Amino acid sequence: MATQKMLKFVSTPREMPEKRSAAERSEDFREIYQEFAAQKAAEQAGRCSQCGVPYCQSHCPLHNNIPDWLRLTAEGRLREAYEVSQSTNTFPEICGRICPQDRLCEGNCVIEQSGHGTVTIGAIEKYITDTAWEEGWVQPSAPVQERAESVGIIGAGPGGLAAAEALRRKGFQVTVYDRYDRAGGLLTYGIPGFKLEKDVVMRRNKLLEDSGVEFVLNCNVGEDISFDAIRGKHDAVLIATGVYKTRDLDIDNANAGGVVRAIDYLTASNKIDLGDEVPDFEDGELNAKGKRVIVIGGGDTAMDCVRTAIRQGAQSVKCLYRRDRANMPGSQREVQNAEEEGVEFVWLSAPGAFTGHVTGVAATAQERDVDGLPQIASVRIQKMRLGQADVTGRQSPELIDGADYDEPADLVIKALGFEPEDLPKLWGVDGLEVTRWGTIKANFQTHHTSIPGVFAVGDIVRGASLVVWAIRDGREAADSIEGFLTGEARMAAE
């Protein structure tokens, strides 16, 4: 009976796919987890308790029907499992790899709360869709009927691509504009290959092209084409640019040579991984090889940076975070992976100043960067303690007087988070309202902005957030755009 294949959480322990050894995986940028075998995936899926109120599903931003596709996997009905999975998720094999399941579905699993260890939802989601690709079940969207209306999407990240796929499925003509030479946004250039191998993203891009989505790449809106021109070409426009402006530090020598932004560092590494030539990598500016590296920040971007530096052959890698391990925003799973690979975490620490080789002008050309600034020699580290909780409920870090010390460094990577660019100014757009944080003001249900026919999704609305939220926004916006263009649910901008 089918029910006998479930409820195995009492007799069968939780088991993740095997990780490659830290020594082996630190030498390359391939993904660190091995694939589940069919029997193991079915066995782990069978641990689902099929509870009456599936908290895994309610805590997934996409509300994926997780219990159903776990049951189908346990029963060996993988094609049906894939159909259920992809019905709510545009990129299930990507979410299975990069979602922080420990904070979302798996972290809220009922059997996890009862002490039996969560179901390995992410690994099974990845297995189902990877199998679907291998078996040829993943096919381009084929709309029942083509429509004449067209939609221009600015930004080829997960939000824009999710909307593009959904709109093509509905029959609309879709053009995606992006500043980079490949689609994918941070999926392509921000997230390293050891978490998401690039061919996984490239095959999705090709599937969208095969579905009839047109890509206009190497295209900077406001420079190569105006926002008004895009509006004039299309019946509706979706803004899905993400947030790329790096938060900075207000400290001495903040722009010293050897102090780089995380986005520049990760983009260069991913371009090298894709086989591109990157002059700033070749000349050593964005290459950690042989260097003492300090990464500042405690989010997932910081984890990507420290683990990339290890693979590039850094002499040492330290991560500074101003709170403790329990209060860091990044995935605990990623912290563990980084520690296994040789990263040292310096908790309750913040940078106080960057010291160059010589105060003022460097003594030699080797100690001076291209702008004549002193090359980084050390970071003044300030020790912190956790004080009273702030408005978010997290304890605020407080400086411990007299506990400063200098840490030698050859490369410092700022992974302090991202802020929105000033799009109305950058694009010369009148009437596009933004919030006090600089994000675009959009209705959270319809995603309509202050300009009729212009919608916005993802980080440019939410602020820096998760890929899975961008996918949700993109799918929802596609429905709103359909209503707007067909007149069935034409809604005024709010």
C-alpha positions in Angstrom: 0.0 0.0 0.0 1.1 3.6 -0.7 0.8 4.6 2.9 3.3 2.0 3.9 5.9 4.0 1.9 5.5 7.0 4.2 5.8 7.7 8.0 9.4 6.3 8.1 10.7 9.1 10.2 10.7 6.9 13.4 12.7 4.1 11.9 14.8 5.9 9.2 17.2 8.7 10.3 17.5 12.0 8.4 20.3 11.7 5.8 21.6 14.4 3.4 23.4 13.5 0.1 27.1 12.9 0.8 29.4 15.9 0.7 32.7 15.7 -1.1 35.5 16.0 1.4 36.6 19.5 2.3 40.1 18.9 0.9 38.7 17.7 -2.5 36.0 20.3 -2.9 38.3 23.2 -1.9 40.3 22.6 -5.1 37.4 23.4 -7.6 34.2 25.2 -8.1 31.9 22.2 -8.6 28.9 21.6 -6.3 29.9 20.0 -3.0 26.9 17.6 -2.6 26.7 14.3 -4.4 23.5 13.3 -6.1 20.9 11.2 -4.3 20.4 7.7 -5.8 16.8 6.9 -6.6 16.4 4.5 -3.7 17.9 7.0 -1.2 15.7 9.8 -2.4 12.6 7.6 -2.1 13.7 6.5 1.4 14.2 10.0 2.6 11.0 11.3 1.0 9.2 8.5 2.8 10.1 10.1 6.1 7.5 12.8 5.6 4.7 12.5 8.1 2.1 13.8 5.7 0.9 16.0 8.5 -2.5 17.7 8.4 -1.1 21.2 8.5 2.1 21.2 6.4 4.2 24.0 7.9 6.9 23.3 5.3 4.5 24.4 2.6 3.2 27.5 4.5 6.7 28.6 5.3 7.8 28.3 1.6 7.4 31.7 -0.2 6.1 29.8 -3.2 3.8 27.6 -1.1 5.2 24.6 -2.9 3.1 21.5 -2.5 5.9 19.7 -0.7 4.0 16.8 1.0 2.5 15.7 -2.3 5.7 15.6 -4.3 7.5 13.8 -1.4 4.8 11.2 -1.4 5.0 10.7 -5.2 8.8 10.4 -4.9 8.5 7.8 -2.1 6.2 5.9 -4.5 8.6 6.1 -7.4 6.3 8.3 -9.4 9.0 10.9 -10.3 7.4 12.4 -13.4 4.3 13.2 -11.4 6.4 14.5 -8.6 8.2 16.8 -11.1 4.9 18.1 -12.5 3.6 18.9 -9.0 6.9 20.6 -8.1 7.2 22.8 -11.3 3.5 23.8 -11.1 4.4 26.3 -8.3 8.1 26.9 -8.9 9.7 28.2 -12.0 13.2 27.0 -11.1 12.9 24.0 -8.6 16.4 22.7 -9.3 17.8 26.1 -8.5 15.8 26.5 -5.3 16.7 23.0 -4.3 20.4 24.1 -4.4 20.4 27.6 -3.0 17.4 28.2 -0.8 18.2 28.4 2.9 15.9 25.4 3.7 17.1 25.5 7.3 15.3 28.8 7.7 12.3 28.0 5.5 10.7 24.6 4.7 13.0 22.3 6.6 13.3 24.5 9.6 9.6 24.4 10.1 9.1 20.6 9.4 6.8 19.0 12.0 9.0 16.0 12.5 12.0 18.4 13.1 10.0 20.0 15.9 9.3 16.5 17.4 13.0 15.7 17.5 13.3 13.2 14.6 15.3 15.4 12.2 13.7 17.3 9.3 13.0 15.8 5.9 15.7 16.7 3.4 13.3 18.7 1.2 15.8 20.7 -0.7 18.0 17.8 -1.8 14.9 15.8 -2.9 13.6 18.9 -4.9 16.9 19.1 -6.7 16.9 15.3 -7.4 13.4 15.4 -8.8 14.1 18.2 -11.3 17.6 17.0 -12.2 16.0 13.7 -13.1 13.4 15.5 -15.1 16.1 17.2 -17.2 17.9 13.9 -17.7 14.7 12.2 -18.8 13.6 15.0 -21.2 10.5 15.9 -19.2 11.4 19.6 -19.1 10.1 21.2 -22.2 9.8 24.8 -23.4 6.6 26.6 -22.7 4.1 26.2 -25.5 1.2 28.7 -25.2 -2.2 27.5 -26.3 -2.6 30.7 -28.2 -0.2 33.5 -29.1 -1.2 37.0 -28.0 -0.2 40.3 -29.8 0.5 42.2 -26.6 4.2 42.5 -25.6 5.9 42.9 -22.2 9.4 44.4 -21.7 11.2 43.1 -18.6 14.2 45.0 -17.3 16.5 42.6 -15.5 17.3 39.0 -16.2 17.5 37.8 -12.6 15.2 35.3 -11.0 12.3 37.7 -10.6 12.4 38.8 -14.3 13.0 35.3 -15.6 10.1 33.8 -13.5 7.8 36.5 -14.9 9.1 35.9 -18.5 8.4 32.2 -18.3 4.9 32.7 -16.9 4.0 35.4 -19.5 5.2 33.3 -22.4 3.1 30.4 -21.1 0.2 32.8 -21.3 1.1 33.6 -24.9 2.4 37.2 -24.5 5.5 38.4 -26.4 8.3 38.9 -24.0 11.6 40.8 -24.3 14.1 40.8 -21.4 16.7 43.6 -21.2 19.9 43.1 -19.0 23.1 44.9 -18.4 25.2 41.7 -18.4 26.3 39.5 -21.4 24.4 36.5 -20.0 21.0 36.2 -18.4 20.6 35.0 -14.9 21.6 38.0 -12.8 23.0 36.9 -9.5 22.3 33.3 -10.3 24.9 33.6 -13.0 27.4 36.2 -11.6 26.7 36.4 -7.9 26.4 32.8 -6.6 29.5 30.7 -6.9 29.6 27.4 -8.8 30.1 25.3 -5.7 26.5 26.2 -4.7 25.0 26.5 -8.2 26.9 25.2 -11.2 26.6 27.6 -14.1 25.4 25.0 -16.7 22.2 24.6 -14.5 21.5 28.3 -15.0 22.5 28.3 -18.7 20.1 25.5 -19.6 17.2 27.4 -18.0 18.2 30.5 -20.1 18.2 28.4 -23.2 14.8 26.9 -22.3 13.4 30.4 -22.1 14.9 31.3 -25.4 13.4 28.1 -26.9 10.1 29.2 -25.4 10.2 32.4 -27.4 11.6 34.9 -24.9 13.8 37.5 -26.6 16.9 38.6 -24.7 18.6 42.0 -25.3 21.9 41.7 -23.4 24.8 44.1 -22.8 22.1 46.7 -22.5 22.2 49.4 -19.9 18.9 51.2 -19.5 19.5 54.9 -19.4 22.6 54.6 -21.6 22.0 52.1 -24.5 18.2 52.5 -24.4 16.0 54.9 -22.5 13.2 53.8 -20.2 10.7 55.8 -22.2 11.8 53.9 -25.4 11.1 50.5 -23.6 7.7 51.8 -22.5 7.0 52.9 -26.1 7.9 49.5 -27.5 5.8 47.4 -25.1 2.3 47.3 -23.7 3.5 46.7 -20.2 6.9 47.0 -18.5 8.3 45.0 -15.5 11.2 46.4 -13.5 13.3 43.5 -12.0 16.7 45.0 -11.7 17.6 43.7 -8.3 19.9 45.8 -6.0 23.6 46.2 -6.8 24.8 49.2 -5.0 27.2 48.1 -2.2 26.9 49.4 1.3 30.1 51.1 2.3 32.2 51.7 5.4 32.8 55.1 7.0 36.3 54.4 8.3 39.8 55.6 7.6 41.3 54.6 4.2 38.0 53.0 3.2 39.1 53.0 -0.4 42.6 51.7 0.1 44.0 49.5 -2.7 43.1 45.8 -2.1 39.7 46.7 -0.6 37.1 45.4 -3.0 33.3 45.0 -3.3 31.9 41.5 -2.9 29.9 41.9 -6.1 33.0 42.7 -8.2 35.0 39.9 -6.6 32.3 37.2 -7.1 31.4 38.4 -10.6 35.1 38.1 -11.6 35.4 34.6 -10.1 32.2 33.5 -11.9 33.3 34.9 -15.2 36.6 33.0 -14.9 34.6 29.9 -14.1 32.6 30.5 -17.3 35.8 30.8 -19.3 35.9 34.6 -19.8 39.0 36.8 -19.6 38.9 39.2 -16.7 41.9 41.6 -16.6 41.3 42.6 -12.9 41.5 38.9 -12.0 44.6 38.3 -14.1 46.5 41.3 -12.6 45.6 40.0 -9.1 43.2 42.8 -7.9 40.2 40.4 -7.7 42.2 37.2 -7.1 42.8 35.8 -3.6 45.7 33.5 -4.6 48.5 33.5 -2.0 46.9 36.4 0.0 45.7 37.0 3.5 42.0 37.6 3.0 39.6 39.3 5.3 35.9 39.3 4.5 33.6 41.8 6.3 30.0 40.7 6.8 27.9 37.8 8.0 25.3 37.1 5.3 25.2 34.6 2.5 27.3 36.9 0.3 30.1 36.9 2.8 29.9 33.0 2.9 30.2 33.0 -0.9 33.3 35.2 -0.7 35.2 33.3 2.0 34.6 30.0 0.3 35.6 31.4 -3.1 38.8 32.8 -1.6 39.7 29.3 -0.2 39.3 27.8 -3.7 41.4 30.5 -5.3 44.3 29.5 -3.0 44.3 32.2 -0.4 47.0 31.9 2.3 44.4 32.5 5.0 40.7 33.5 5.1 39.1 35.3 8.1 35.5 36.5 8.3 34.7 39.4 10.6 31.1 39.7 11.9 30.0 42.2 14.5 27.6 39.8 16.2 28.0 36.2 17.3 27.3 32.9 15.5 23.7 32.7 16.8 22.8 36.1 15.5 24.4 36.0 12.0 21.9 36.3 9.1 23.7 33.8 6.8 22.8 30.1 6.6 24.3 28.0 9.5 24.8 25.2 6.9 27.1 27.6 4.9 29.0 28.6 8.0 29.7 24.9 8.7 30.8 24.3 5.1 33.1 27.3 5.3 34.7 26.1 8.6 35.3 22.6 7.2 37.1 24.2 4.3 39.4 26.3 6.5 37.7 29.6 7.0 38.2 31.2 10.4 35.3 33.2 11.8 36.1 36.2 14.1 32.9 36.8 15.9 32.0 40.0 17.7 34.4 42.0 15.6 34.2 45.0 13.3 36.7 47.0 11.2 37.8 50.3 12.7 40.2 51.4 10.0 42.2 50.1 7.0 46.0 50.8 7.3 48.1 51.2 4.2 51.8 50.3 3.9 52.7 54.0 4.4 50.4 56.7 5.7 49.5 59.0 2.8 51.4 58.0 -0.4 52.9 54.5 -0.7 56.6 54.2 -0.9 56.9 52.0 -4.0 54.8 51.3 -7.0 54.1 47.8 -5.7 52.6 49.3 -2.6 50.3 51.6 -4.5 47.2 50.7 -6.3 46.2 52.1 -9.7 44.6 55.3 -8.2 47.8 56.0 -6.2 46.1 55.0 -2.9 48.1 53.1 -0.3 47.8 49.3 -0.7 46.1 47.6 2.3 48.5 46.2 4.9 46.2 45.6 7.9 42.7 46.0 9.3 42.2 47.6 12.7 39.8 45.2 14.4 37.4 46.5 17.1 36.0 43.9 19.5 32.3 44.1 20.3 29.9 42.9 22.9 26.1 42.4 22.5 24.0 44.9 24.3 20.3 45.8 24.4 18.0 44.5 21.7 17.2 46.9 18.8 13.8 47.5 17.2 14.2 44.2 15.3 14.7 42.2 18.5 18.3 41.5 17.9 21.0 42.6 20.4 22.9 45.6 19.2 26.7 45.3 19.1 28.6 47.7 21.4 32.3 48.6 21.2 34.6 47.3 23.9 37.1 50.2 24.6 40.8 49.3 24.4 40.3 45.9 22.8 41.4 46.9 19.3 44.2 45.1 17.5 45.7 45.0 13.9 45.2 42.0 11.6 47.5 41.8 8.6 45.7 41.7 5.3 46.4 41.7 1.5 42.8 41.6 0.3 39.7 42.9 2.1 36.3 42.1 0.6 33.3 44.2 1.7 30.2 42.0 1.9 28.0 44.4 3.8 24.8 44.0 1.8 23.3 45.8 -1.1 21.2 49.0 -1.6 19.0 50.1 -4.6 20.4 52.4 -7.2 18.5 55.7 -7.8 16.5 54.4 -10.8 14.3 57.5 -11.3 17.5 59.6 -11.6 19.5 57.0 -13.4 16.8 56.5 -16.0 15.4 60.0 -16.1 11.9 58.8 -15.2 9.3 61.2 -13.9 6.5 59.8 -11.7 8.2 56.6 -10.6 7.8 56.7 -6.8 10.3 55.3 -4.4 10.3 54.6 -0.7 12.5 56.3 1.8 15.0 53.4 1.4 15.2 54.0 -2.3 13.3 50.9 -3.3 10.5 51.2 -5.9 7.1 51.7 -4.3 4.8 49.0 -5.7 1.6 47.3 -4.5 2.5 44.1 -2.8 -0.4 42.2 -4.3 -0.5 43.5 -7.9 3.2 44.7 -8.1 1.9 47.8 -9.9 4.0 50.9 -9.5 2.9 54.6 -9.5 3.1 54.6 -13.4 0.2 52.8 -15.2 1.4 49.7 -17.0 4.7 49.6 -15.1 5.2 46.8 -12.6 8.2 46.0 -10.3 9.3 42.9 -8.5 12.1 41.3 -6.4 14.9 43.1 -4.5 14.3 46.5 -6.2 11.0 46.5 -4.3 11.8 44.3 -1.2 15.4 45.3 -0.7 18.0 42.6 -0.7 16.2 39.3 -0.2 16.0 35.7 -1.2 15.9 34.2 -4.8 12.7 32.4 -3.9 10.9 35.6 -3.0 11.9 37.1 -6.3 10.5 34.0 -8.1 7.2 34.4 -6.2 7.0 38.1 -7.1 7.7 37.4 -10.8 5.0 34.8 -11.0 2.5 37.0 -9.2 3.3 40.0 -11.4 2.8 37.9 -14.6 -0.8 37.3 -13.4 -1.3 41.0 -12.7 0.2 42.0 -16.1 -2.2 39.5 -17.8 -5.1 41.1 -16.1 -3.9 44.6 -17.0 -3.4 43.7 -20.6 -6.6 41.8 -21.2 -8.7 44.3 -19.2 -10.1 41.5 -17.1 -8.6 42.8 -13.9 -7.3 46.3 -14.8 -6.2 47.8 -11.6 -5.1 51.4 -10.9 -1.7 51.9 -9.6 -1.5 52.3 -5.8 
